[in-house]
Amino acid sequence: MVRQEVGHHIKKILYMSIKRTTTKVTKSSTLKPKRKSMTKTTATAKRKAVVSKKKVVAKKPLVKRKPVAKKVAAKKPLVKKVATKKVNDFTVGYTNEIYKPILVGKTFALMTTDNTPVTSVSGISRNRIKQANDENKAIRGYVGKTGSVTYKLVEMDEFKKIANTIEENACDSVSEAFETHEHLKEFIHTKGTELKPTGLFIEDLKWKYLLRSAVRGKNIMMTGPTGCGKTLAAQSLVRSLKRPDFYFNLGATQDPRATLIGNTHFNKEAGTFFSESAFVKAIKTPNAIILLDEISRSHPEAWNILMTVLDAGQRYLRLDEAEGSPIVKVASGVTFIATANIGNEYTSTRIMDRAIMDRFVQIEMDLLDKKSEYELLKFKFPEADDYSLNALAEIADTTRQLIKSDASKISTIVSTRVNVEAAGLIYDGFTLLEAAEIAILPYFSNDGGLDSERVFMKQLIQKFNKTTEETDSKLFNDVEDGQDADTTITW
């Protein structure tokens, strides 16, 4: 009985142990597949998410590319359909488009047939322009068999034939237009004499030459000693031709670029901006007369700026201070008149550059003779004493004759401007001696005692004192040998 119970108990224990083992194996086998399936699901889900994200990212550029497609569509009309229209009717050969190479500073440019400078032309390279300039040839357009335009080098004579140059019978002033050459000659030699102002004392020949140079559009330089009427002659020409005029004193110019080109300014609202000068506005005015006074006293930079302006083949001004450095063409009919003092006695002047001198025709103003000097003084002061005015004219003429001699006792003359001032003093009640002391004698040196220029001029002026009394009739008493010279001067 006991054995049966023990055996039964052992069987039960073995059964339970076997059951536990199978249960563990079953649990382990069932759990592992579940873990694998969960891993696959998770991986699959992740892949789908990544794919979906990639698809979304891929779709985003498609939205942005829509405007690009529109731009491409907008460019379609720019296909060279216009060229096909032009090709329908053309003639093979040279065109009238022709250019002359010019050198502006260190830059090559082109001049058109109407004297308009251009910096670049599509189809013409810089090397081509340089080659044409070196070979002294022009550049002309040529239409090929396909209708395309190229540019070839041709002789400079072809440019001259096509160019719209000023014809002999096409010179205009503001109020006169000359239909024929005979009309031009009649204006200069007949009507021109009538246009000469009464108060301008200049030879008829030089006045006609001045008039002719103006209507021909020449650049005129008026030279001569100080006070001889250079500026007055230029102003008289302006009034006679009734042209717009502009005055620029280059001798008083401290900044040539600001005077002739313009200035760059800054404004809080507008920022930096360029303001062109009055000279730029002047050269834009057709038929204007521009007076460049005291050009011999101007800064050399002013001459460099004026080189292209005064050149008959260029006639333009580059505004290199402005944005883009635009070119301003000198208007038609513009005449430049310059005045200059040339000589060693004008110490504040500069030696004129030969290149700038060659751009002018010169008119030399002469000093007036005794008769013309008196007529000028009488014209300005008709109520002044005739004797005193005649004395001033003779004193001035004497100095002008003495200065020509090698052994002259004076180093300067009595200019017409100084004589006009002395005549004004006489007109206002001053005597001849008083007017001479104030207006004339300060121009003559007092160095050297009795041999000085001033003493000599006092002796010259004494001859024209018409006072009857002895003390007033002479400025000097005769000097006897051994007499003290200090007691002889009674001025």
C-alpha positions in Angstrom: 0.0 0.0 0.0 2.7 2.3 0.9 4.7 1.3 -2.2 1.7 2.2 -4.4 1.3 5.5 -2.9 5.0 6.3 -3.3 4.9 5.2 -6.9 1.8 7.2 -7.6 3.4 10.2 -6.0 6.6 9.8 -8.1 4.5 9.6 -11.3 2.7 12.7 -10.4 5.9 14.6 -9.8 7.4 13.4 -13.2 4.2 14.4 -14.9 4.2 17.8 -13.5 7.9 18.4 -14.4 7.2 17.2 -18.0 4.2 19.5 -18.3 6.2 22.5 -17.1 8.9 21.9 -19.6 6.5 21.6 -22.5 4.7 24.7 -21.4 8.0 26.8 -21.4 8.8 25.5 -24.8 5.4 26.4 -26.1 5.5 29.8 -24.6 9.0 30.5 -26.1 8.0 29.2 -29.5 4.8 31.3 -29.6 6.4 34.5 -28.3 9.3 34.6 -30.8 7.1 34.8 -33.9 5.1 37.5 -32.4 8.2 39.6 -31.8 9.3 39.0 -35.4 5.9 40.0 -36.8 5.9 43.2 -34.7 9.3 44.1 -36.0 8.2 43.6 -39.6 5.1 45.7 -39.0 7.2 48.5 -37.4 9.7 48.4 -40.2 7.0 48.4 -42.8 5.3 51.4 -41.2 8.6 53.2 -41.0 9.3 52.5 -44.7 5.9 53.8 -45.7 6.5 57.0 -43.6 9.8 57.6 -45.3 8.4 56.9 -48.7 5.5 59.2 -48.0 7.9 61.9 -46.8 10.0 61.5 -49.9 7.0 61.8 -52.1 6.0 65.0 -50.3 9.4 66.4 -50.6 9.5 65.5 -54.3 6.2 67.2 -54.9 7.3 70.5 -53.4 9.7 71.5 -56.2 7.0 70.8 -58.7 5.0 73.6 -57.3 7.9 76.0 -57.5 8.7 75.0 -61.1 5.4 76.3 -62.4 6.7 79.9 -62.6 9.8 78.7 -64.3 7.6 77.1 -67.0 5.8 80.4 -67.4 9.1 82.2 -67.9 10.1 79.8 -70.6 6.8 80.4 -72.2 7.3 84.1 -72.0 10.7 83.9 -73.7 9.2 82.2 -76.8 8.3 85.4 -78.5 11.9 86.5 -78.2 13.0 83.9 -80.8 14.6 85.8 -83.7 11.5 86.0 -85.8 12.1 89.7 -86.4 15.3 88.8 -88.3 13.3 86.7 -90.7 11.0 89.6 -91.4 14.0 91.9 -92.1 15.6 89.3 -94.4 12.6 89.4 -96.7 13.8 92.6 -98.4 17.4 93.6 -98.4 20.1 94.6 -100.8 23.6 93.1 -100.7 26.3 95.6 -100.4 27.5 98.6 -98.4 25.1 100.7 -96.4 25.3 104.4 -95.5 26.1 103.5 -91.9 29.8 104.6 -91.6 32.0 105.6 -88.7 35.2 107.4 -88.2 37.5 106.2 -85.4 38.6 108.8 -82.9 40.7 108.7 -79.8 39.2 110.2 -76.6 42.0 110.4 -74.1 43.1 106.7 -74.0 39.8 105.3 -75.2 38.8 104.6 -78.7 35.4 105.8 -79.9 33.5 106.4 -83.2 32.3 109.5 -84.9 29.1 109.4 -86.9 28.5 111.3 -90.1 26.7 114.1 -88.3 29.6 114.6 -85.9 28.0 112.7 -83.0 30.5 110.7 -81.0 29.5 107.2 -79.8 31.4 105.0 -77.5 30.2 101.6 -78.8 28.4 100.0 -81.7 27.0 96.5 -81.7 29.1 94.4 -84.0 32.2 96.6 -83.9 34.9 95.5 -81.4 37.5 97.7 -79.7 40.3 95.9 -81.7 38.5 96.7 -84.9 38.3 100.4 -84.0 42.0 100.4 -83.0 42.9 98.8 -86.3 40.9 101.4 -88.3 42.5 104.2 -86.4 46.0 102.8 -87.0 45.4 102.4 -90.7 43.5 105.7 -91.0 40.4 104.0 -92.4 36.7 104.3 -91.7 34.3 101.5 -90.7 31.3 100.9 -92.9 28.3 98.5 -92.6 27.9 95.7 -95.2 24.8 93.6 -95.8 25.7 90.0 -96.8 23.8 87.4 -98.8 21.9 86.2 -95.7 20.9 89.7 -94.8 23.2 89.9 -91.8 25.1 93.2 -91.3 28.9 93.2 -90.8 31.4 96.0 -90.6 34.4 96.4 -92.9 37.3 98.8 -93.2 37.0 101.3 -96.1 39.0 104.3 -97.2 38.5 107.5 -95.2 37.4 109.3 -98.4 34.1 107.3 -98.2 33.4 108.7 -94.8 34.0 112.3 -96.1 31.6 111.7 -99.0 28.8 110.5 -96.9 29.4 112.8 -93.9 27.0 115.7 -93.5 29.7 118.4 -93.4 28.9 122.1 -93.4 28.5 123.4 -96.9 30.0 126.7 -98.1 26.6 128.3 -98.5 25.0 127.0 -95.3 26.3 129.3 -92.6 23.7 130.8 -90.4 23.4 133.4 -87.7 20.4 133.8 -85.5 18.6 136.3 -87.7 20.2 135.7 -91.1 20.1 132.6 -93.3 22.3 132.7 -96.4 20.7 131.0 -99.4 23.7 131.5 -101.6 27.4 132.3 -101.2 26.7 135.8 -102.7 24.3 136.6 -99.9 27.0 135.6 -97.4 29.6 137.9 -99.0 27.1 140.7 -99.1 26.3 140.3 -95.4 30.0 140.4 -94.5 31.2 143.2 -96.7 28.1 145.5 -96.9 25.8 144.9 -94.0 28.6 143.9 -91.7 30.1 147.4 -91.9 26.8 148.8 -90.9 26.6 146.5 -87.9 29.9 147.8 -86.5 29.1 149.8 -83.3 30.0 153.5 -83.3 31.9 153.2 -80.0 34.0 150.3 -81.2 37.3 151.6 -82.6 38.7 148.7 -84.6 39.9 148.5 -88.2 37.2 147.7 -90.7 39.2 144.7 -92.1 39.5 143.1 -88.7 35.8 143.8 -87.9 34.8 142.0 -91.1 37.1 139.1 -90.3 35.6 138.9 -86.8 32.1 138.9 -88.3 33.0 136.3 -91.0 34.6 134.0 -88.4 31.5 134.2 -86.2 29.0 133.4 -89.0 31.2 130.5 -90.2 31.2 129.0 -86.7 35.0 129.5 -86.1 36.7 129.6 -82.7 38.2 133.1 -82.4 41.1 134.2 -80.1 41.6 137.9 -79.7 45.1 138.9 -78.6 46.7 142.2 -77.8 48.0 144.3 -75.0 45.8 145.0 -71.9 43.1 147.6 -72.3 43.1 147.6 -76.1 39.4 146.6 -76.4 39.4 142.8 -76.8 36.5 142.1 -74.6 34.6 145.1 -75.9 34.9 143.9 -79.5 33.6 140.5 -78.5 30.6 142.0 -76.7 29.9 144.3 -79.6 29.8 141.3 -81.9 27.2 139.7 -79.7 25.0 142.7 -79.8 25.4 143.1 -83.6 24.4 139.5 -84.4 21.7 139.4 -81.7 22.8 136.0 -80.6 22.5 134.4 -77.1 25.8 134.9 -75.3 27.5 133.4 -72.2 30.5 134.8 -70.4 33.1 132.7 -68.5 36.2 134.3 -66.9 38.7 131.4 -67.0 41.4 133.6 -65.4 39.4 133.7 -62.2 38.5 130.0 -62.2 40.1 128.0 -59.3 38.3 124.7 -60.2 38.2 124.2 -64.0 36.3 120.9 -63.7 33.5 122.4 -61.6 33.3 125.4 -64.0 33.3 123.5 -67.3 31.8 120.1 -66.3 29.9 120.3 -63.1 29.9 119.1 -59.5 28.7 116.0 -57.6 26.5 116.8 -54.6 25.0 114.9 -51.7 21.4 115.2 -50.5 19.9 113.2 -47.6 16.7 112.7 -49.6 18.1 112.2 -53.1 21.5 110.8 -52.2 24.5 111.6 -54.4 23.6 113.4 -57.6 25.4 115.3 -60.4 24.7 118.9 -61.2 26.0 120.1 -64.6 27.7 123.4 -65.0 26.5 126.6 -66.7 29.1 125.9 -69.4 27.4 122.6 -70.3 24.1 124.5 -70.7 25.8 127.1 -72.8 27.2 124.7 -75.4 23.7 123.1 -75.7 22.3 126.5 -76.9 22.2 126.7 -80.7 24.0 129.7 -82.3 25.3 130.9 -79.0 28.5 133.0 -78.7 30.5 131.9 -75.7 33.2 134.3 -74.4 36.2 132.6 -72.7 37.9 135.6 -71.1 41.5 135.6 -70.0 42.2 132.1 -71.3 45.9 132.7 -71.1 45.5 132.9 -67.3 43.5 129.7 -66.9 44.6 126.4 -65.4 46.1 123.9 -67.9 43.4 121.5 -66.9 40.9 123.8 -68.4 42.7 123.6 -71.8 42.6 119.8 -71.6 38.8 119.8 -71.0 38.3 122.3 -73.9 40.4 120.3 -76.4 37.5 118.1 -77.7 35.0 121.0 -77.4 37.0 123.3 -79.7 38.1 120.6 -82.1 36.1 121.0 -85.4 36.1 117.2 -85.9 34.8 116.3 -82.4 32.9 119.2 -80.8 31.7 117.4 -77.7 32.3 117.4 -73.9 32.4 114.3 -71.8 30.8 114.6 -68.4 33.1 112.2 -66.6 31.8 113.4 -63.2 28.3 112.2 -64.1 27.1 108.6 -63.9 27.9 106.7 -67.1 30.1 109.6 -68.3 27.7 110.8 -70.9 28.8 112.9 -73.9 27.3 116.3 -74.6 27.5 117.5 -78.2 28.1 121.1 -78.9 25.0 122.6 -80.5 25.1 123.8 -84.1 26.3 127.4 -84.8 28.1 127.8 -81.4 31.0 130.2 -81.6 33.8 130.4 -79.0 35.6 133.7 -78.6 38.7 133.8 -76.3 40.8 136.7 -75.1 44.4 136.4 -74.2 47.4 138.5 -73.1 50.5 137.2 -74.7 53.9 138.6 -73.7 56.7 138.6 -71.1 55.2 141.6 -69.3 52.1 139.6 -68.3 53.7 137.6 -65.5 50.6 135.9 -64.2 49.8 134.4 -67.6 50.9 130.9 -68.8 52.6 129.9 -72.1 49.7 128.8 -74.2 49.7 125.2 -75.4 50.2 125.1 -79.2 47.5 122.5 -79.6 44.9 124.8 -78.0 46.2 127.7 -80.0 45.7 125.8 -83.3 42.0 125.4 -82.5 41.5 129.2 -82.9 41.7 131.8 -85.6 43.6 134.8 -84.2 42.7 138.4 -84.4 45.3 140.8 -83.0 43.9 143.9 -81.6 46.1 147.0 -82.2 46.6 149.9 -80.0 44.8 153.0 -81.2 46.7 155.9 -82.8 46.4 159.5 -81.5 43.4 160.4 -83.6 41.4 157.3 -82.8 42.2 157.6 -79.1 40.9 161.1 -79.0 37.7 160.1 -80.9 37.1 157.3 -78.4 37.5 159.6 -75.4 35.3 162.2 -77.0 32.7 159.6 -77.8 32.6 158.5 -74.1 32.8 161.9 -72.6 31.5 164.5 -75.1 31.2 167.3 -72.5 34.7 167.0 -71.2 37.4 169.6 -72.0 38.7 169.0 -75.6 42.2 170.2 -74.8 42.6 167.8 -71.9 41.2 164.9 -73.9 43.6 165.6 -76.7 46.5 165.9 -74.3 45.6 162.4 -72.9 45.6 161.0 -76.4 49.0 162.5 -77.2 50.5 161.3 -73.9 49.3 157.7 -74.6 50.5 157.8 -78.2 54.0 159.0 -77.1 54.4 156.1 -74.6 53.3 153.6 -77.4 55.9 155.0 -79.7 58.7 155.1 -77.1 58.1 151.5 -76.0 59.1 150.3 -79.5 62.6 151.7 -79.3 65.5 149.8 -78.0 66.5 152.6 -75.6 63.1 153.2 -74.1 63.0 155.0 -70.8 59.7 153.3 -69.8 58.8 149.7 -69.5 55.0 150.0 -70.1 52.5 152.2 -71.9 49.4 154.2 -71.1 46.6 151.8 -72.2 43.3 152.9 -73.5 41.6 151.6 -70.4 43.8 153.8 -68.2 43.1 156.8 -70.5 39.4 156.3 -70.3 39.6 156.4 -66.5 41.7 159.7 -66.7 39.2 161.2 -69.1 36.4 160.3 -66.6 38.2 162.2 -63.9 38.5 165.3 -66.2 34.8 165.0 -67.0 34.1 165.0 -63.2 36.0 168.3 -62.7 39.6 167.2 -62.0 42.4 169.0 -63.8 44.8 167.3 -66.3 47.6 167.2 -63.7 45.3 165.7 -61.0 43.9 163.1 -63.4 47.4 162.1 -64.5 48.6 161.8 -60.9 45.7 159.6 -59.9 45.2 157.5 -63.0 48.5 157.4 -65.0 51.6 157.8 -62.8 51.0 154.8 -60.5 51.7 152.5 -63.4 55.3 153.8 -63.7 58.1 152.9 -61.3 59.6 155.5 -58.9 62.9 153.6 -58.6 66.0 155.5 -59.7 65.4 159.0 -58.5 65.6 161.5 -61.3 66.2 158.7 -63.8 63.0 156.9 -62.8 60.1 156.2 -65.2 57.8 158.3 -63.0 60.0 161.4 -63.3 60.1 161.0 -67.0 56.3 160.7 -67.2 56.0 163.8 -65.0 58.1 165.8 -67.5 56.1 164.4 -70.4 52.8 165.5 -68.8 54.2 168.9 -67.9 54.3 169.9 -71.5 50.5 169.8 -71.7 49.8 172.1 -68.7 48.2 175.2 -70.2 48.2 177.3 -67.0 49.5 180.8 -67.7 51.3 181.3 -64.4 54.9 180.2 -64.2 54.5 178.1 -61.1 51.6 176.2 -62.7 52.8 176.1 -66.3 55.8 173.8 -65.5 56.0 170.7 -63.5 59.7 171.0 -63.4 62.2 173.9 -63.5 65.3 173.6 -65.6 68.1 171.9 -63.7 71.4 173.9 -63.8 74.7 172.3 -63.3 75.7 172.0 -59.7 72.1 172.7 -58.5 70.6 170.4 -55.9 68.2 168.1 -57.8 65.9 167.8 -54.8 64.8 171.5 -55.1 63.8 171.2 -58.8 60.7 169.1 -58.4 57.6 171.2 -57.8 54.9 168.6 -58.4 
